[in-house]
């Protein structure tokens, strides 16, 4: 049996990943999010608000449970927030706490607990996949907290992989930018004022021209890649365009 833990599984890419995985009878999925939107005999919902750090700490034991008969265990840190699209100096300070809690602190806690729980299960394939963004690699005005938090997630992934390599645990850790997806986050981006986001017109154009990627298509590519052995010299931080089709 293959076990998958997916945060933010109620919509967007997270839901698409869960539904893609559930097409295979040997997969079980645990969705970690506020609301359950999937009904399936091999799907289990763990209600959790990833912006509530106390709730995250108090409920980690419900997420990382024994996995009887596991051939593999995979954590997908998919949940993420853009936050307000505004320039630095024009935001409430609480904005940074919220974005970093969801995009970095909660994933770090989940990664840490996954490793602590399953590190010694050497006969089982274990993977952590963090969903990052191309914005981690470049400055986007109005997205300060988002860019910085995703860059931090990339760095955390690289450090964690180096540590696991030094220990010889066999655990695979990756941080993946999935491309520009047709999700609610894109609706939020298109609603941003031009004076707070200079790329507003470009993103609106992507939508009008039908260039946004369907989350289901991205999920199919990601799941196919996850189920293959790691390629030699595969980078920790990568983009979906770099994955084998």
C-alpha positions in Angstrom: 0.0 0.0 0.0 1.2 3.5 -0.8 0.3 6.3 1.7 0.1 9.9 0.8 -0.4 12.9 3.2 -1.5 16.0 1.3 -2.0 19.4 2.9 -4.5 21.8 1.2 -6.4 18.8 -0.3 -9.7 20.6 -0.5 -9.2 22.5 -3.7 -6.8 23.4 -6.5 -3.6 21.3 -7.0 -4.0 19.5 -3.7 -7.4 18.2 -4.6 -6.3 17.3 -8.1 -3.3 15.4 -6.6 -5.6 13.5 -4.2 -8.1 12.6 -6.9 -5.3 11.5 -9.3 -3.8 9.3 -6.6 -7.1 7.7 -5.6 -7.6 6.4 -9.2 -5.0 3.7 -8.2 -6.4 1.0 -5.8 -3.1 0.6 -3.9 -3.0 4.3 -2.8 -4.5 5.8 0.4 -4.7 9.5 0.9 -4.9 11.6 4.0 -6.0 15.2 3.3 -4.9 17.8 5.9 -7.0 20.9 5.5 -9.9 22.8 7.0 -12.7 21.4 4.9 -13.4 17.9 3.4 -14.4 18.1 -0.3 -13.5 14.5 -1.3 -15.6 11.4 -0.5 -13.8 8.2 -1.1 -13.3 4.9 0.7 -9.5 5.3 0.6 -9.5 9.0 1.6 -9.3 10.2 5.2 -9.8 13.8 6.2 -7.8 15.5 9.0 -9.4 18.9 9.8 -6.6 21.4 10.5 -6.0 25.1 10.0 -2.4 25.4 9.0 -2.3 29.1 10.0 -3.1 28.1 13.6 0.4 27.1 14.9 -1.0 25.8 18.2 -3.5 23.6 16.4 -0.8 22.3 14.1 1.5 21.4 17.0 -1.3 19.7 18.9 -2.6 17.6 16.0 0.6 16.3 14.4 0.2 13.0 16.1 -3.1 12.5 14.1 -1.3 13.1 10.8 1.7 10.8 11.2 0.1 7.5 12.2 1.3 3.9 11.6 1.0 2.8 8.0 0.4 -0.9 8.0 1.7 -2.7 5.0 3.3 0.4 3.6 5.4 0.2 0.4 5.9 3.9 0.4 4.9 7.0 2.5 4.8 10.4 0.9 4.2 13.9 2.5 3.1 16.6 0.0 3.2 20.0 1.5 0.9 21.7 -1.0 -1.0 24.2 1.1 0.1 27.8 0.5 -1.1 31.4 0.6 -0.2 34.5 -1.4 -1.6 36.9 1.2 -2.3 40.5 0.4 -0.8 41.9 -2.8 0.8 45.1 -1.5 4.1 46.8 -1.3 6.3 46.6 1.7 5.6 49.5 4.1 1.9 49.4 3.2 1.0 46.1 4.9 0.0 45.2 8.4 2.8 43.3 10.2 0.4 40.4 10.9 0.5 39.7 7.1 4.0 38.4 7.3 3.3 36.1 10.2 0.3 34.6 8.5 2.1 33.9 5.2 5.2 32.5 6.8 3.2 30.3 9.2 1.3 28.6 6.3 4.1 28.6 3.7 7.2 27.8 5.9 6.5 27.1 9.6 3.7 24.6 9.2 5.6 22.7 6.4 8.7 22.7 8.5 6.8 21.2 11.4 5.3 18.6 9.1 8.7 17.7 7.6 10.3 17.5 11.0 7.6 15.2 12.4 7.6 13.0 9.2 11.3 12.5 9.5 11.1 11.8 13.2 8.3 9.3 12.7 9.5 7.4 9.6 13.3 8.0 9.4 14.0 4.5 10.7 11.6 2.7 8.3 14.5 1.9 6.0 12.6 -0.8 4.1 10.0 1.7 2.9 10.3 4.4 0.2 9.8 7.8 1.9 9.4 11.1 0.1 8.7 14.7 1.0 7.5 16.9 -1.8 7.1 20.6 -1.0 5.1 22.7 -3.5 7.0 25.8 -4.1 6.8 28.5 -6.8 8.8 30.2 -9.5 8.4 33.3 -7.4 10.9 31.9 -5.0 13.6 32.5 -7.6 12.8 36.1 -8.6 11.5 39.3 -7.0 7.8 40.0 -7.7 6.6 43.4 -6.5 3.6 43.1 -4.1 4.5 39.5 -3.3 7.3 40.1 -0.8 6.1 37.6 1.9 5.2 35.0 -0.7 8.5 35.2 -2.6 10.5 35.1 0.6 8.5 32.2 2.1 8.8 30.0 -0.9 12.5 30.8 -1.2 12.8 29.7 2.5 10.9 26.5 1.7 13.3 25.8 -1.2 16.3 26.3 1.1 14.8 24.2 3.9 14.2 21.4 1.4 17.9 21.5 0.2 19.2 21.4 3.8 16.9 18.6 4.8 18.0 16.5 1.7 21.7 17.1 2.5 21.1 15.9 6.0 19.3 12.8 4.9 22.1 12.1 2.3 24.7 12.4 5.0 22.8 10.0 7.2 22.2 7.6 4.3 18.5 7.3 5.1 17.3 7.0 1.5 14.6 9.7 2.0 13.9 11.8 -1.0 13.1 15.5 -0.5 12.1 17.8 -3.3 10.7 21.3 -3.7 8.8 21.8 -7.0 7.4 24.9 -8.7 4.2 23.6 -10.5 3.8 26.4 -13.0 1.0 28.9 -13.4 -2.1 27.0 -12.5 -5.7 27.9 -13.0 -6.7 28.1 -9.3 -8.3 30.4 -6.9 -4.9 32.0 -6.2 -4.8 33.2 -9.8 -8.2 34.8 -9.3 -6.8 36.6 -6.3 -3.8 37.7 -8.4 -5.9 39.1 -11.2 -7.9 41.2 -8.7 -4.8 43.0 -7.5 -4.4 46.7 -8.2 -1.8 47.6 -10.8 -0.1 50.1 -8.5 0.5 47.3 -6.0 1.6 44.7 -8.7 3.2 45.7 -11.9 2.6 42.3 -13.5 -1.2 42.4 -13.1 -1.7 42.9 -16.9 0.5 39.9 -17.8 -1.3 37.6 -15.4 -4.7 38.7 -16.7 -3.4 38.0 -20.2 -2.4 34.5 -19.3 -6.0 33.8 -18.2 -7.6 35.5 -21.2 -5.4 33.6 -23.6 -6.0 30.2 -22.0 -2.4 29.8 -20.9 -3.1 28.7 -17.3 -2.4 25.1 -16.6 -5.3 22.9 -15.5 -4.5 21.5 -12.0 -5.5 18.0 -13.1 -2.9 18.0 -15.9 -0.2 19.2 -13.4 -1.3 16.6 -10.9 -1.0 13.8 -13.5 2.5 14.9 -14.4 3.6 15.2 -10.7 2.1 11.8 -9.7 3.8 10.0 -12.6 7.1 11.6 -11.6 6.7 10.8 -7.9 6.1 7.1 -8.7 9.4 6.8 -10.6 12.8 6.3 -8.9 14.8 9.5 -8.4 16.9 10.3 -11.5 20.7 10.5 -11.0 21.8 14.0 -10.0 18.2 15.1 -9.8 18.1 18.6 -8.2 16.3 19.2 -5.0 14.7 22.4 -6.2 13.1 22.0 -9.6 10.2 23.1 -11.9 7.5 21.0 -13.4 8.8 21.7 -16.9 11.9 19.7 -15.9 10.0 16.6 -15.0 10.0 13.6 -17.4 6.6 13.3 -19.1 
